[in-house]
């Protein structure tokens, strides 16, 4: 897995001479696996052509203005939620001053005020401007607010002077952005995650399954790998790329998944049951395709084993996290499962709608423990997975 796989980088380009390097920066970010969208600040298009940035990013470039058309769907909020990180490169003295003031006077600064994603800036300015007392105070303010300052470098500048203030090279910026996603919350821990649907065969052709795509479970596996864990991913049938650094165990039916989980569960520190496991399976599965000879068909079903409950009921269970996918009374049903199955945490999400749940790109979750409930708002599943892994690791470490 590349170091920025499934990461969404919102690149803000301010009006400085170093903007000519941004097409190369976009290439470096995408080579590491990132998806990149770009906002140009006012006058930035005098230094770099929007068409060049569109060509290398694969996305239309957003300019500084918030137009009636873009804001009909609250475009600045959509971009703020889309981003896993907002990177401003080059970041001029002017744009950093406006960030300090909390200005929302154009699209880029408005997104910075509206986003919950981390913000990073790659300063680029004349060496005297960099060393000016106002610039030094602004940098200190941004750092105190958690903004990541990438650089600057020192050397000969476009104006002919020599000193600090040059923007870092694109490869260095991309590497530093990638490093911001690395953490050690789960270093050395072993995590098993189940993902995707199960398939309960009626005959060699037909079966009973569900709409789970596996995206949430796979995103959690990638986030756990980022956090340093050794991940075993037990996956039902899916059509998405497997995380490269996970130990993949492919299964089909609920019985297959139960067997795969139980075979190594005693070696795991944390178990996260994300898979949408079929509650029932047919008593009989035909060896040959069932012919359509009757107007009605009766299928006798038998209950499948409850994988999550069986894991949680072991003499020395791992830290157990369940998922509750519900169409109504989501939190109430989830809390009942938490208590009945004696879980440590349960993630409750609403399914059946068009914006969250099975098969969608985004999701929203309420993470419930015995004494707390944390709302994680709708966002891309990869960003949500990182938040979930962070909360799970906190709870696990508190219990350990």
LUMFIMAR-163055 format. One record per residue (C-alpha): x, y, z; residue number from 1. Coordinates in steps of 0.02 Angstrom, whole numbers. Layout:
BEGIN
<nudren <X Y Z> NUM> ...
//
This chain:
BEGIN
<nudren <0 0 0> 1> <nudren <69 171 -48> 2> <nudren <91 294 95> 3> <nudren <-52 406 37> 4> <nudren <-170 271 -28> 5> <nudren <-352 326 -11> 6> <nudren <-301 496 59> 7> <nudren <-389 651 -5> 8> <nudren <-275 802 -17> 9> <nudren <-356 971 -45> 10> <nudren <-215 1078 -114> 11> <nudren <-229 1266 -96> 12> <nudren <-117 1365 -212> 13> <nudren <-85 1546 -163> 14> <nudren <-14 1683 -274> 15> <nudren <173 1660 -261> 16> <nudren <309 1624 -389> 17> <nudren <333 1449 -316> 18> <nudren <160 1404 -384> 19> <nudren <246 1349 -544> 20> <nudren <302 1194 -447> 21> <nudren <126 1139 -403> 22> <nudren <93 1027 -555> 23> <nudren <245 926 -501> 24> <nudren <182 927 -321> 25> <nudren <15 856 -379> 26> <nudren <107 719 -474> 27> <nudren <211 676 -321> 28> <nudren <56 666 -211> 29> <nudren <-38 556 -335> 30> <nudren <114 443 -356> 31> <nudren <100 408 -169> 32> <nudren <-83 359 -194> 33> <nudren <-173 521 -150> 34> <nudren <-325 594 -235> 35> <nudren <-298 781 -258> 36> <nudren <-418 925 -282> 37> <nudren <-356 1103 -301> 38> <nudren <-414 1276 -249> 39> <nudren <-328 1428 -324> 40> <nudren <-323 1584 -219> 41> <nudren <-350 1754 -300> 42> <nudren <-216 1789 -433> 43> <nudren <-136 1616 -416> 44> <nudren <-186 1582 -596> 45> <nudren <-60 1716 -646> 46> <nudren <79 1598 -590> 47> <nudren <12 1426 -641> 48> <nudren <-115 1375 -773> 49> <nudren <-275 1296 -704> 50> <nudren <-281 1180 -856> 51> <nudren <-110 1108 -810> 52> <nudren <-171 1072 -634> 53> <nudren <-331 994 -699> 54> <nudren <-231 881 -815> 55> <nudren <-119 812 -678> 56> <nudren <-253 799 -543> 57> <nudren <-397 733 -648> 58> <nudren <-515 858 -565> 59> <nudren <-584 1026 -616> 60> <nudren <-491 1164 -524> 61> <nudren <-588 1274 -401> 62> <nudren <-548 1459 -410> 63> <nudren <-551 1585 -269> 64> <nudren <-732 1641 -290> 65> <nudren <-883 1562 -208> 66> <nudren <-1007 1570 -351> 67> <nudren <-1195 1552 -342> 68> <nudren <-1180 1390 -441> 69> <nudren <-1047 1310 -329> 70> <nudren <-1131 1367 -169> 71> <nudren <-1304 1303 -217> 72> <nudren <-1245 1140 -140> 73> <nudren <-1137 1224 -7> 74> <nudren <-979 1189 -106> 75> <nudren <-858 1253 25> 76> <nudren <-932 1136 156> 77> <nudren <-924 988 36> 78> <nudren <-739 1023 2> 79> <nudren <-704 1046 188> 80> <nudren <-781 875 224> 81> <nudren <-701 793 72> 82> <nudren <-523 830 128> 83> <nudren <-417 716 236> 84> <nudren <-291 858 240> 85> <nudren <-286 1037 175> 86> <nudren <-114 1079 107> 87> <nudren <-72 1257 55> 88> <nudren <81 1261 -58> 89> <nudren <146 1387 -89> 90> <nudren <86 1478 66> 91> <nudren <124 1662 48> 92> <nudren <146 1782 194> 93> <nudren <-23 1855 149> 94> <nudren <-120 1692 154> 95> <nudren <-39 1641 320> 96> <nudren <-86 1808 396> 97> <nudren <-267 1783 340> 98> <nudren <-268 1607 413> 99> <nudren <-213 1680 580> 100> <nudren <-357 1803 575> 101> <nudren <-484 1670 532> 102> <nudren <-532 1762 373> 103> <nudren <-661 1682 260> 104> <nudren <-645 1805 117> 105> <nudren <-619 1681 -25> 106> <nudren <-647 1496 -55> 107> <nudren <-477 1435 9> 108> <nudren <-483 1527 175> 109> <nudren <-667 1485 198> 110> <nudren <-629 1299 179> 111> <nudren <-489 1315 307> 112> <nudren <-611 1390 432> 113> <nudren <-743 1258 394> 114> <nudren <-638 1099 391> 115> <nudren <-602 978 532> 116> <nudren <-458 904 432> 117> <nudren <-279 945 479> 118> <nudren <-202 1094 389> 119> <nudren <-23 1104 326> 120> <nudren <65 1252 245> 121> <nudren <224 1257 142> 122> <nudren <287 1437 159> 123> <nudren <362 1526 9> 124> <nudren <419 1707 18> 125> <nudren <567 1825 14> 126> <nudren <693 1794 153> 127> <nudren <662 1965 232> 128> <nudren <474 1934 232> 129> <nudren <503 1765 316> 130> <nudren <609 1844 452> 131> <nudren <491 1991 480> 132> <nudren <423 1999 658> 133> <nudren <243 1991 596> 134> <nudren <278 1834 495> 135> <nudren <366 1753 643> 136> <nudren <216 1793 755> 137> <nudren <95 1722 626> 138> <nudren <194 1560 612> 139> <nudren <196 1542 801> 140> <nudren <7 1570 805> 141> <nudren <-26 1441 670> 142> <nudren <86 1313 756> 143> <nudren <-4 1342 921> 144> <nudren <-168 1300 833> 145> <nudren <-99 1136 765> 146> <nudren <-61 1192 587> 147> <nudren <86 1095 517> 148> <nudren <226 1205 449> 149> <nudren <321 1118 309> 150> <nudren <484 1211 284> 151> <nudren <538 1330 218> 152> <nudren <703 1290 136> 153> <nudren <848 1412 118> 154> <nudren <950 1462 -34> 155> <nudren <946 1575 -185> 156> <nudren <776 1652 -216> 157> <nudren <685 1714 -371> 158> <nudren <721 1894 -321> 159> <nudren <908 1857 -320> 160> <nudren <928 1863 -131> 161> <nudren <989 1716 -27> 162> <nudren <912 1653 135> 163> <nudren <765 1560 212> 164> <nudren <595 1566 129> 165> <nudren <605 1450 -22> 166> <nudren <464 1324 -36> 167> <nudren <519 1145 -7> 168> <nudren <539 1037 -160> 169> <nudren <378 945 -212> 170> <nudren <448 773 -167> 171> <nudren <492 834 7> 172> <nudren <320 910 34> 173> <nudren <233 751 -23> 174> <nudren <341 645 93> 175> <nudren <303 759 240> 176> <nudren <117 755 204> 177> <nudren <125 564 202> 178> <nudren <216 565 369> 179> <nudren <73 662 449> 180> <nudren <-40 510 427> 181> <nudren <79 391 513> 182> <nudren <52 355 698> 183> <nudren <106 226 826> 184> <nudren <-56 204 923> 185> <nudren <-64 17 889> 186> <nudren <118 -27 857> 187> <nudren <147 -210 895> 188> <nudren <-38 -250 919> 189> <nudren <-127 -387 824> 190> <nudren <-298 -346 754> 191> <nudren <-422 -458 665> 192> <nudren <-557 -373 560> 193> <nudren <-701 -456 470> 194> <nudren <-769 -369 316> 195> <nudren <-891 -383 173> 196> <nudren <-1044 -494 154> 197> <nudren <-1063 -682 168> 198> <nudren <-1141 -791 34> 199> <nudren <-1258 -931 87> 200> <nudren <-1280 -1048 -62> 201> <nudren <-1449 -1113 -118> 202> <nudren <-1370 -1205 -263> 203> <nudren <-1211 -1183 -368> 204> <nudren <-1286 -1027 -449> 205> <nudren <-1396 -938 -322> 206> <nudren <-1372 -884 -143> 207> <nudren <-1427 -769 -2> 208> <nudren <-1318 -618 32> 209> <nudren <-1329 -430 66> 210> <nudren <-1272 -261 -1> 211> <nudren <-1112 -245 100> 212> <nudren <-968 -188 -12> 213> <nudren <-829 -216 116> 214> <nudren <-771 -34 100> 215> <nudren <-786 7 285> 216> <nudren <-695 -149 343> 217> <nudren <-557 -125 216> 218> <nudren <-537 58 265> 219> <nudren <-521 5 447> 220> <nudren <-389 -122 400> 221> <nudren <-288 12 310> 222> <nudren <-308 133 455> 223> <nudren <-251 0 579> 224> <nudren <-98 -37 471> 225> <nudren <-58 150 470> 226> <nudren <-68 146 660> 227> <nudren <63 9 667> 228> <nudren <-44 -145 694> 229> <nudren <-21 -318 621> 230> <nudren <-189 -344 534> 231> <nudren <-280 -502 485> 232> <nudren <-426 -464 370> 233> <nudren <-556 -601 355> 234> <nudren <-656 -551 202> 235> <nudren <-814 -613 122> 236> <nudren <-838 -594 -68> 237> <nudren <-796 -415 -122> 238> <nudren <-740 -326 -280> 239> <nudren <-621 -198 -206> 240> <nudren <-432 -200 -193> 241> <nudren <-360 -289 -42> 242> <nudren <-248 -192 78> 243> <nudren <-72 -244 29> 244> <nudren <3 -257 203> 245> <nudren <-139 -356 283> 246> <nudren <-145 -544 305> 247> <nudren <-295 -584 195> 248> <nudren <-408 -733 230> 249> <nudren <-542 -751 95> 250> <nudren <-703 -838 144> 251> <nudren <-876 -860 70> 252> <nudren <-1006 -917 196> 253> <nudren <-1039 -873 377> 254> <nudren <-977 -1045 429> 255> <nudren <-816 -1015 332> 256> <nudren <-794 -847 418> 257> <nudren <-829 -921 589> 258> <nudren <-699 -1056 563> 259> <nudren <-568 -933 499> 260> <nudren <-595 -814 645> 261> <nudren <-591 -948 779> 262> <nudren <-434 -1029 710> 263> <nudren <-323 -883 763> 264> <nudren <-429 -775 878> 265> <nudren <-325 -819 1031> 266> <nudren <-177 -733 949> 267> <nudren <-268 -566 929> 268> <nudren <-268 -414 1042> 269> <nudren <-418 -330 959> 270> <nudren <-564 -400 859> 271> <nudren <-672 -286 751> 272> <nudren <-825 -371 676> 273> <nudren <-873 -263 527> 274> <nudren <-936 -399 410> 275> <nudren <-1121 -408 372> 276> <nudren <-1138 -593 416> 277> <nudren <-1297 -680 362> 278> <nudren <-1403 -723 514> 279> <nudren <-1472 -880 430> 280> <nudren <-1421 -1006 297> 281> <nudren <-1522 -1135 200> 282> <nudren <-1531 -1305 283> 283> <nudren <-1499 -1387 116> 284> <nudren <-1395 -1326 -30> 285> <nudren <-1433 -1413 -195> 286> <nudren <-1290 -1492 -292> 287> <nudren <-1367 -1440 -458> 288> <nudren <-1456 -1281 -511> 289> <nudren <-1635 -1279 -447> 290> <nudren <-1756 -1274 -594> 291> <nudren <-1903 -1154 -602> 292> <nudren <-2037 -1289 -602> 293> <nudren <-2156 -1223 -470> 294> <nudren <-2248 -1059 -437> 295> <nudren <-2188 -1056 -258> 296> <nudren <-2033 -1112 -167> 297> <nudren <-2006 -1141 19> 298> <nudren <-1832 -1129 92> 299> <nudren <-1800 -1192 267> 300> <nudren <-1668 -1089 356> 301> <nudren <-1560 -1120 508> 302> <nudren <-1472 -991 615> 303> <nudren <-1287 -959 583> 304> <nudren <-1165 -949 728> 305> <nudren <-1143 -775 801> 306> <nudren <-959 -742 768> 307> <nudren <-947 -584 873> 308> <nudren <-1036 -661 1023> 309> <nudren <-929 -817 1013> 310> <nudren <-770 -712 1013> 311> <nudren <-829 -603 1159> 312> <nudren <-880 -753 1264> 313> <nudren <-709 -835 1265> 314> <nudren <-620 -857 1431> 315> <nudren <-492 -725 1384> 316> <nudren <-570 -628 1241> 317> <nudren <-482 -493 1141> 318> <nudren <-545 -315 1150> 319> <nudren <-709 -333 1052> 320> <nudren <-785 -202 938> 321> <nudren <-948 -237 849> 322> <nudren <-1044 -150 710> 323> <nudren <-1231 -127 712> 324> <nudren <-1307 -88 543> 325> <nudren <-1488 -39 573> 326> <nudren <-1628 41 474> 327> <nudren <-1719 115 625> 328> <nudren <-1692 148 812> 329> <nudren <-1507 132 774> 330> <nudren <-1432 182 941> 331> <nudren <-1558 86 1045> 332> <nudren <-1531 -77 950> 333> <nudren <-1342 -53 953> 334> <nudren <-1338 -24 1141> 335> <nudren <-1439 -183 1164> 336> <nudren <-1311 -282 1063> 337> <nudren <-1169 -203 1161> 338> <nudren <-1243 -262 1326> 339> <nudren <-1309 -431 1268> 340> <nudren <-1147 -484 1183> 341> <nudren <-1037 -405 1317> 342> <nudren <-937 -301 1194> 343> <nudren <-813 -163 1234> 344> <nudren <-874 -47 1095> 345> <nudren <-1004 -48 959> 346> <nudren <-1013 63 805> 347> <nudren <-1193 101 756> 348> <nudren <-1235 159 582> 349> <nudren <-1394 188 484> 350> <nudren <-1410 85 325> 351> <nudren <-1538 88 188> 352> <nudren <-1517 272 143> 353> <nudren <-1429 345 -8> 354> <nudren <-1289 438 83> 355> <nudren <-1222 316 214> 356> <nudren <-1213 130 245> 357> <nudren <-1193 -15 123> 358> <nudren <-1103 21 -39> 359> <nudren <-1083 208 -12> 360> <nudren <-922 310 -11> 361> <nudren <-968 404 148> 362> <nudren <-1028 345 316> 363> <nudren <-1076 414 487> 364> <nudren <-1062 319 650> 365> <nudren <-1106 331 833> 366> <nudren <-972 241 934> 367> <nudren <-1050 174 1093> 368> <nudren <-971 108 1253> 369> <nudren <-1051 62 1418> 370> <nudren <-1043 241 1480> 371> <nudren <-1023 351 1327> 372> <nudren <-1075 385 1147> 373> <nudren <-967 479 1021> 374> <nudren <-1043 548 861> 375> <nudren <-929 534 710> 376> <nudren <-1009 639 571> 377> <nudren <-1033 590 389> 378> <nudren <-869 585 296> 379> <nudren <-771 477 176> 380> <nudren <-752 302 245> 381> <nudren <-562 312 245> 382> <nudren <-565 469 354> 383> <nudren <-698 393 466> 384> <nudren <-594 234 483> 385> <nudren <-445 333 547> 386> <nudren <-555 417 677> 387> <nudren <-626 250 729> 388> <nudren <-455 169 746> 389> <nudren <-399 317 852> 390> <nudren <-549 299 969> 391> <nudren <-531 110 977> 392> <nudren <-347 124 1020> 393> <nudren <-385 249 1159> 394> <nudren <-516 135 1235> 395> <nudren <-404 -18 1217> 396> <nudren <-256 68 1299> 397> <nudren <-364 131 1443> 398> <nudren <-424 -46 1475> 399> <nudren <-252 -127 1461> 400> 
//
